[in-house]
């Protein structure tokens, strides 16, 4: 079932102008864009520490003050670069998504040692191991983000942007490697969703008697069939 994204709240306080035009919400105050090396390092430190704290304690269990203290900075410095705790989360997610996309693409190129089926098997095995480890390390916050997806439009936007980028990049990679071009966009999406579904089943099996080894093998077979026909 498709996810329903929450609507962003509209500003209801401003009265409509006499021209009949609808008033535009005031643009958020622009945050500092670091240009010097030290400023860039400070911003990245806040993102790194904030991301780690969210993973360790959960998004709802920490504050901007906690992030500042863990980073050895004043709360004012944190607010110089980020609007609030959610701004840190959103930008940390974007950074993590970029790293994940780089890793998955790298795995494919590292597997280029033969015919496409052999290449894909090596890629699929390494990718499944990587994503399973990723889910195991981040399962608690993963579940928390799933809930936030349905209640926060900004989180939903970041998540949708990540998946769209993943789909488009993987489609281009596989088309260059001989994937079936017919309905390639649809097939790539189904293939990635199969891998994601396997990871979720592995992490939260409804039936503990399920043969995970068999499911892993069949997942790779189905994904290969979808992509190469």
N, C-alpha and C positions, 0 to 999 in steps of 0.2 A: 504494500500500500504506500502510495506517495506521501511524503512528509508534508504537513501543512505548516508553512512558515508563519510566525506571528507578524501582524502588521505593526509598523512603527507608529508610535503615538503622534498624533498631530497636535499642533499648538492651538488650543481653543481659546486662549486669552485675548489674542489680538482681534480687534474689530475689523470688519471688512471695509476697505476704503470706498469712497463715494464713486469711484470709477467703475465699481462692480467687480474688479479683480479680486481674487482670493489672496489674502496676505501670505507672504512666504515666511517660513520659520526662520528665525535668526540663525545664521551660520555659527557652528561651534567655534569657540576661540581656538585659533591655530596654535598648535604646540610647537615648542622649540625644535628646529631641525638641526641636529648637531653637524658641524662642519669640521671642527678641529678634532684631532686624533683623540685627545683626552675626553672630549664630550661624547664622541662615538663610543669609546670604550665604556664610559659611564652608562650610557643608554643600554648597551648590550649586556652589561653586568646586571642592570635592573631586570632586563628581560630574562636572563639566564636564572638569576636567583628567584624571580617571581615564578617562572615556569617550574623550577624544582620544588618550590614550596607548594604550589598547586598540586603537583604530583604526589607529594608526601602527605599533605593534610587535607586536600580538597579545596575547591574554589570558595565554597561558602564558609570555610573554617579559618580563613585568613583575611587580613586587612592590608591596606596600603602601608600602614605603620609597621606591620610585621615584615613586609617585603623590605622596607627601608632599613629596619633594624638588622635583618639578615644580611643585607648588602653592605652594612657599615656606613650608611648614608642618612642624611636627615630626611624627614618626610617632605620637606619643602623641595629638596632636590628631585625626589621622585615625581612630585607634582609639576616640576619644571618641564619634564619630558613626557609625562603621561597625564591624561585627564583624571583617571581614577583607576581602581583595581580592574575594572572590566577592560579598559583600554590596554592595560598590560597583558591581560589574557588574550585579547583579540590579536595583538601584534605578536605575542609569543606563539600563538597557534599558526599564524601566517609563516613565521620563521620555521617552525617545526614541519609544516606542510612542504615548504621549499626543500628542506633537507631530505624528507621522505621521498619526494619526487626525484631528487638527484640520485639517491641511493638505488631506487628501483630501476632507473634508466641505466645506471652504471652496471647493475647486475646483468642486464640484458647484453650490453656490449662485452662484458667479461665472458659471456657464454658463447661468443661467436667462434666456434671451433669445429665446424662441420656443417652437415646439412641442417635445414631449418628445424626438423623434428628433434634432432639431437640438441641443437642450440636451445630450443624452447624447453625441453625437459630439464636441462641444467638451470635455465632461468627460473622455471616454475618451482623447482625444488628449493633453490636458494631464496626466492621471493617468499614462499610459504614459510620457511624457517624464520626469515627476517620479520615477517608480519606477525607470526605467532609470538615471537619474542617481544615484539612491540606491544601486542595486546596484553601479554602477561605482565609486562612492566608497568603498563599504563591503564590497566583494566578499570580501576576505581574511578579515575578521572574520565575515562572513556564513557562510562555509564553516566557520569555527571554531565558531561557535554551533550550526550544524547537527550537528556532532559532539558538542558538549556536551549537546545536547537528549537524546541517547540514553544519556548517562552521568551526568547530573546532574538530579535530580528538581526542584530549585528553578528551574533554567533552563527545563526543560520546562513547569513551571507558569506561568512568566511568558509564554512563547511561546504556550501554549494560551489564556491569558487575553487576550492581545493579539488573536489571530485570532478568538476568540469575540466580543470587543467589536467588531471590525471587521465581522464578518458581521451582527451584530444592528443596528448603527448604519446600515449600508448598506441593509439590508432596510427599515428604517423610512423612510429617505430616499426610496428608490425606490418604495415603496408609496404615499407621499404624491404622487409624481410620475406615478402611473398605471401602475406595474408590474403584471404579471399576478399576482393574489393566489394563484392555484393553485400549490401547491408552491413558494411564494416563497422559503422558507428554503433549500430544496435548490438552487434555481436560482441564488440569490445566491452560495451557497458555490461552486458550479461555476464561475460567472462570475469570481469573484475568483481562483480557482485557475487558470483559463485565463490571466489576466493575469500571475500569478506564474510560470506555466510559460513564457510567452513571454519574460519577463525572464531566466529562467535559461537558456533556449535561446540568447538573444541573447548572454549573457555567456560561455557555454560551449558553442558549437556543435559537435556531434559531426561534422557534415558542413559544412565551410567553404563549400560551394557552395550552401547553402540561401539562398533568396531572403527576406531578412529583411523587406523592404518588403511582399511578398505576405503573409507570416505576420502582420505587424502589422495589415494591413487585414482579414484573415480573423478575427483574434482579436477585433477590435472588432465585426465582423458577428456572430460567434457569441455574444459576450457580450450584445449588444443583443437578439438573438433569445431568449436564455435569460431575460432580465429582462422584456422587454415582450411576448414571445410572437409 
